[in-house]
């Protein structure tokens, strides 16, 4: 298992945060939402990334995390479980989960536009 913790923490320390791009596209409006790191941990073949204390990404068998300047990439996973609590009054603070197969995820700093 690769240790991606240092790469993730260094990127968020430098860039503070960014917009989230999931395997099916942007979460929210691109470059409008800026998400900061709450926690990151690796346990066996599971890698858990938490942003803003309410966006939970659980990668299964994550192969690579790399810093591409203004973008932080998560690639080579077999499955991703993305759970979040909705924003706003209409959300009623219910959590939602989407499961993805293999794909790419990235966090893009706003200064990259």
N, C-alpha and C positions, 0 to 999 in steps of 0.2 A: 504494500500500500504506500502510495506517495504521500508526503506530508505537504499539503497545500496551504496550511494555516499561515505560514510566514508570507507567502505571496499575497493572500487575501488581505491580511492585516496591513501589510506595507502599502498595498494599492489604496485601501480605504483611508489610511493615514495621510497619504499624499493627496488624493482626489476628494476626500470626504465622503462622496457618494455619487449616485447617478441614477439614470433611468434603467428600468429592467426590461430586457428583451428575452422573451420566452420562445420555445420552439414554434409556436404558432403566431408570434408577433409581439408587439409592444404591450406591456401591462400598463394601461392608462395611456395618456397622450405622451408621445416621445418628447423628451427633454423638459417636460412640464413637471413631472413628479421626480423628486430627488430623494432616493432612499439611502439611509445610512446603515452601517453595520451594527447589529446588536450582539450577535454571537456567531461563532463558527466552530464546529467540532467534527472530528472524524472518529467513528466507532466501527471497527471492522470494515465492511464494504459499504457503509452508509456515511455520507457526508452531509451535514446539516448546516445550512446557511440561513440565518434569521436577519431580516432587515426591518427596521422601524418597529421592532418588537411585535409585529403582527403579520409579516410576510415570511412564511416558512417554506424553504425549498429543501427537499430531501433527495439527494442524488444517490442512486445505487450504482456501485462499481465505477465511480468517477475516475477516469484515467488522467486527465490533465486540467490544470488551471494555469493560465498564463496571462501575464501582464503585457498588454499591447499598447502601452502609453495611456491614452484616455479611455481604453476599454479593458475590462477584465473578463476573460473568456473561461467558460466551464464546458469542456468538450469530452466526448468519449464515454458517456454514461449509458447504462442500459435502461434505466427508468428514472423518471423524475416525478415526485409528488409535490405539488404546489398548493399550499393551503394559505388562505388569507382571510382577514376579517374586513368586510366591506367598509367603505368610507361613507360618511354622510348620514343624514337623518333617516333616509329610506332603507338603509341597509339593516337596521335593527340589530346591528352588531353580530350577525350570524356569520359563522365561518363557512367557507366554501373550499372545495378541493377539486383539482384537476390532476389527472395522471397522464403523463406523456411517456412515449417510448423513447428510443434514442433520439438525440438532437443536440442542439447548441443553445446555450444560455449565455448572455453577457450583461454586464452592467456598464453603462456608457455615461461618462462624466459630461455634464452640461457644457463644459468648455470645449468639447470636441466638435460642436456645431460651427 
